[in-house]
Amino acid sequence: MKTLKYFCSVILASLMIAVAGCQKVLDLEPQDKLPIEDVFSDPAGVRLYMANLYYQLPIEDFLYFNSGFNWNPGDPNNGGQVRAMSTDEAVHSEDGGIHLGPNGNNDGDNVDNYWLAGYELVRDVNLLMDAIPTLNVLEEERDRLIGEATFIRAWAYYGMAIRYGGLPLITESQEYIPGDAESLKVQRSTEKETYDFILSELDVAIEKLPDVWNPAEPGERRATKWVAYALKSRAALYAASLAKYWNKAPLQGEAVDRGYVGMSPQDANGYYQASIDASEAIMDDGRFGLYAPNPASPEEAAENYRRLFQNPSIAESESIFIKGYTIPGARRGHNYDIWYTPAQLANGWPHPGRMNPTLDLVDSYESYTNPGQEAPVVTTTDGNVDNYNGYNPDRNYLHFDDPTALFANKDARLHATVVVPGSMMKGTKIVIQAGYIEPDGTPRIRTGGSIEVDGITYYNYGGPTTNDYSGFDSFGGNNTKSGFSFRKFLQDAPVTPGWNQSTTDWVEFRYAEILLNYAEAVVESGLGDVGRAAEALNAIRRRAGHTTEIPLTIDNVMRERKVELAFENKRWWDLVRRREYHEIFDAQISHALLPLLDLRESPAKYIFVRANVQNMNPRTFLIRNYYLSIPGVGASGVIQNPTG
């Protein structure tokens, strides 16, 4: 079984029958709990405990908002702000520019508190590790449990390391002795020691975890050695990038002097090799591959790519690790469909349209006519794509009968990820229009209203009511302000207007990422098989409908990562690990595309204007924000990260 999926809610429901009174079993505080030895004395209790460990994993999925992990908030503005909106991928329809610092609203309680949540997960794993030798199970099962627990602990430490750098490494349960709090204090290890520890933990997991748990029991879906290899591929690449690019954004202070943050460029190739080896283990096994790797046309490629994220279970060869959502409501579903569906498809839900992909992202997708290069949207006869000053009557704009014609040759993944003006979704034409140019040349942009020309009424936003369009009207914050709406992950079925009704599954590790990790590690280090890395890169592109191969370069690899992994919460960490955030986000403002109806033409035609996102505050990422402030250092004695 190649698709690994854990359904915490299903496991919990079934195990409540087997373990009577276990409602409090996950509560490790002193009050109202079963003794820990009682939990581990029953195999059903162990499974319940393990389900809770999986639930605590730092997976940045549909429930990962700027308010925290596993978070289903009821505030559509605050809760709807996700990692993509803190990057150049998207903006929020109601936000003027999400802050980028650890104390700003893009991180808030989420990443600051993961120090606490991460160590809670480590503590829970260590308790299980203490109990495993006492369990009345076969030795093979005992080894597998050790592998599973070690894998979860490695992931917990990785989730903290990418935020804080070097960590206190606690591998055994700690017991508080009254009056002796000092014995519980553990100082940080260096950043290098921390990543070395994470990789060594994953090596243990790889050795002890099975290829599959039980092929005859499809419901038993847990981490395998391949999932551990996938995390090692990702974590080693992260460490390699930190080492190679540390000097692009150096910091100062005691934490730096002690090595708690910072690594040497000389360490990079060792980590690149580790990533290459882990990736090759997955590539060599033969059970994994790209879903629908050879489409007959770009249209087929777009449909295949879209279906992959609507239902990852159809892509068993590509989906290495899936987090499942099976029960709507009651915090067992998620809210992507209600928050991010275009306004026209809201089906009575009052808060749609919050995810607005940027023109910057759209520009990154190639065209089939010029492979290997970004293809910025050209809107004027002079071809200038760097002018974001809005409509200018002295410029010569290209005219289109159909707004979708502007994107006709774009990479298929764009059309499976982003709703462009005039495209179809759920059988409805999505109207995204910012205004019109009156017959006398007067521009009416983002103003509302209508005009009659030759007996035909034209509306500024493309329709007479707020149910008829999805763009630019500020009413309720329900319409895109970037000129694009969101498609990836969203279901074909009508929106169910209510909290947590979506049950789309989340793919945390998929084969395409492994290929991209491999290609990047090879091109950055000069190690590994260059020909195989180039083939890995081009295999992903063939799946997207490209027929021309491109060379293995770091620019080509990173462009592919940007478009292939868009909105999968990878872009933020790519910019952090490669130390590019402060370079790109230096008074950064995202960009929009304004579709306008030119009524000077008969019949009327569309023109497009490249512009800044309206009312967006410039965003600057400070070098000190590459590491987050550690909470509670006064009590713990842990050395704080650089703050200046």
Secondary structure, 3 states (H helix, E strand, C coil): CCCCEECHHHHHHHHHHHCCCHHHCCCCCCCCCCCHHHHHCCHHHHHHHHHHHHHCCCCCCCCCECCECCCCCCCCCCCCCCHHHHCCCEEECCCCCCCCCCCCCCCHHHHHHHHHHHHHHHHHHHHHHHHHHHCCCCHHHHHHHHHHHHHHHHHHHHHHHHHHCCCCCCCCCCCCCCCCHHHHCCCCCCHHHHHHHHHHHHHHHHHHCCCCCCCCCCCCCCCCHHHHHHHHHHHHHHHHHHHHHHHHCCCCCHHHHCCCCCCCHHHHHHHHHHHHHHHHHHHHHCCCCCCCCCCCCHHHHHHHHHHHHHCHHHCCCCEEEEECCCCCCCCCCECHHHHHCCHHHCCCCCCCCCEEECHHHHHHCCECCCCCCCCCCCCECCCCCCCCECCCCCCCECCECCHHHHHCCECHHHHHHEECCCCEECCEECCCCCEEECCCCCEEECCCCEEEECCEEEECCCCCCCCCCCECCCHHHCCECCCCEECCCCCCCCCCCCCCCECCCEEEEEHHHHHHHHHHHHHHHCCCCHHHHHHHHHHHHHHCCCCCCCCCCHHHHHHHHHHHCCCCCCHHHHHHHCCCHHHHCCCECCEEEEEEEECCCCCCEEEEEEEECCCCCCECCCHHHHCCCCCCHHHHCCCCCCCC
